Amino acid sequence: MANSSATKRSGPGVFGGLSHLALFIWTILTVAPIIYTFLSSFKTNTELFGGRSLALPENFHWDAWGRAWETSHIGQYMVNTVIVVAISTFFTMLFGSMAAYVLARYRFFGNRLIYILFVSGLSIPPFLALSSLYKVVDNLGLLGTHAGVVLVYVAFSMPFTVFFLASFFRSLPDTVAEAAMMDGASHTRTFFQIMMPMARPGLISITIFNVIGQWNQYLLPIVLLPGDKQDLWLITQGIANISTSAGYEADWAALFAALSMAIIPILIVYVIFQRQIQSGLTAGVGK
Amino acid sequence: MASIVLSNVDKIYAGGVKAVNGLNLEIKDGEFMVLVGPSGCGKSTALRMIAGLEDISGGEISIGDRVVNHLPPKDRDIAMVFQNYALYPHMTVEENLAFGLKLRKMPKAEIAKRVNEAAKMLGLEQYLKRKPAALSGGQRQRVAMGRAIVREPQAFLMDEPLSNLDAKLRVSMRASLNQLHERLGVTTVYVTHDQVEAMTLGDRVCVLRDGLLQQVDTPQNLFDAPVNLFVAGFMGSPSMNFVTAEMVRDANGAAVSFAGYKLPVPDSTFAEKPGLDRYIGKRIILGIRPSDFEDSVAANGNSTGWVRIPVRANVTEELGSEINVLFTIDAPPVEHKDTVAAANDGDEEEVTLPLTGDKSLWTARVNARSHVRPGQNIELVVDTHNLHFFDVESGLSIGHEANIGR
C-alpha cells in the first residue's frame, strides 16, 4: 500500500534530495495502479480495449459501479467480508495479544515450547495445508459457513500476531505491571487496563496487517465457501466471478468498479490507523 | 501503620545464587529504614520480597501482626515507589493517583478527597489533568510518590526513587522526603546505593553486602563505630583511610606505628574497645576518617590527644568550606577483600593516582583556611581518640560490641 510517502522525514541535503526522489518514484509506483483501476471503472469495454486505455474516461458515469453492486452482488459480498474480517480480526487480536502477553511476561514450564509452536506456524503457508484444512472444516460441520472461515483466518493469523506482539510486550517496562499489581489490579485487569493501552502502537500495526491480510484472502474462501453457497461469498470471490462468469464477454468496467470497492475500505482503515500510530503512546512511562 | 519483621529470610535464584542470605531485620512502626549497599548486594531483592513481587525462598516476613509470605502484593497493604516511577502512561495524573483507590472500590467522594489532598501536599494540583509524558522528571517522581500516599498504606517501599533525578533536584527531593516522612509518620523502607542518601534519610540504616546483613544502626553510629572494614569503607565520603600497622607498647604508652609514623593510642580507647590490648605486639588494620585530620596551623588550639604528622600534599580538592588533601604514605595499600569491595562499588568517584605505586593514597579533610597547595609540605594533626582498629584476618572491628566473642 502507499505507506512510504508518509513515513520518512529527512532534512535538506544530498541524501534528503535523493530519498525524496526515491519516495516520489515509489509513490507513483503505488498510486498509479490504484488511480488506473479507479478511472477504468468509468470506461466502457470499447474505451478500455480501443488502444487508448490510458486516456481519461469520456464521461463519469457510475453505471459500472451500479452493475457491480447490484448485478454482481458485490454489495452483498462486501458486507459478508466486512463481517468475517471484523470478527476474525477481533478474535485474532484478542487471543493473539493475550497469548503473546503471557508468553512474553510469565515464566512457567513449557512457555518456550508453546512460543516455538506458535512461531513455527509461520513456516507453514496455509495453502500447503489447503486440502487438510478443507477436510478439518468439513468434519467440524463448518464448511460453507462464515464461522468456518473466521476460525481458519484466526488460526493462520495467530503465529505472526503472537510473534510480533510477544516481542512488543517484552519491550514494555516490567515495573508498570508491578506498580499495577501493588495498586491491587488482578492479572486480567493489569493486562486489559494497563498493558494493552501501553501496547497500542504495536496492536494497531498488527491489526492493520491482519485486516489487510484477511481482506485480501482469495484461495481460502474459494475452498471454504463453495459455489453452492453463493450468498455467503466474500468480495474476492465476487470479483473473480465477474471476470470468469461471462467468459470472453466479461464486464471489465464492473470488474474495475468492484476492485475499487474492495480497495477503498482498506485505504480508509489505513488512513485512520496511520494517525494513531504517530501519537507516541509510550512516551512518559519512565524518566 | 505497622512494623515489618524479616526473620531468616533467604532468596535463592535459579542456579543457586543466594541473593539474600538469612536476613534478620526489624523495622519499627513509623521508622524510616534505609537499605544500602553496593549493586548486587540484595537490597532491592529484599525490598521486592517485602512487596511480594519476589517469592521468598526461606524464612518469614511479617507486616504488622500478619505473616505475609504467601499474600499477593495487593493484600499486603503497602505501596511502592519505583526507580523509573512506573506511571501509567495513558492515564492523567489524577487517574494515576486514583487507580489504586478505584480498584479498592472506594467511594468517589473519598477518592477525590484523597487525590486532592495528596496533590496539594506534593504541589501537583495544576498538573492533575496532564498525562505523565507532559511532566518533568521531578514532577513524575512526585506523582509516583502521590500514588503511594493516597493509598494510606501500612508502609511505603521505595526502590531508589531519587536516582533518576539530576543532582540538584535529588537534594531538594531528599529534603521533601524527610519532611513527608515527618508528617505522615508511615513506616518506610528505602533502598539506595548512595550512602549520602542513606545517612541523611534514615532513622536507621541497614548495610548489606552479598546478601548478608553487615550492620544496622543509626547513621551516626555506623559512621562512628562501623562493625567491620566493609562498613567502615562504604559509609562516609571521602572514605576511611586504611593502613596495616603494628600495635606497640613502650615507656610512653601504647601506640600504632606505620609508614614511619607513630600515633599514640589513648588509654580511654582501650577502655572503650575491650580486647584491643590483646593485639599489642601484633599487626592490625588501622582506619582514620578524613574528617579526623586537621591542618596543624588551622587547628592551632592543639587540643589534647591530637598528634602531628608531616605529609606532602599530592592533590588538593577545594570544596569551598573545606579542602580534601590527598597524600601518599609509605605503606602498601591494604588489600583486604572488604576494603576492595567497599571501594569498588561505592558511589563516589575515587580519585586514583596511577603513579602511587606501592603506596597508599590517603585523604584528609582540612579547614579551608589552611590554603594548602599541591606539592606543599604540611603538618596534619590526627585526633587519636577516633582511631579505628580492625583485625587483619577477619576484617572485624576490634572491640565493637557486636564482635565481642566472634
Interface residues (C-beta under 8 A of the other chain):
Chain A: P173 T175 V176 E178 A179 A180 M181 M182 D183 G184 A185 R189 I194 P197 M198 R200 G280 L281 T282 A283 G284 V285 G286 K287
Chain B: A51 L53 P72 P73 K74 I78 A79 M80 F82 Q83 N84 Y85 A86 L87 Y88 P89 H90 F99 G100 L103 R104 K131 P132 A133 A134 L135 G137 R140 R147 R151 N164
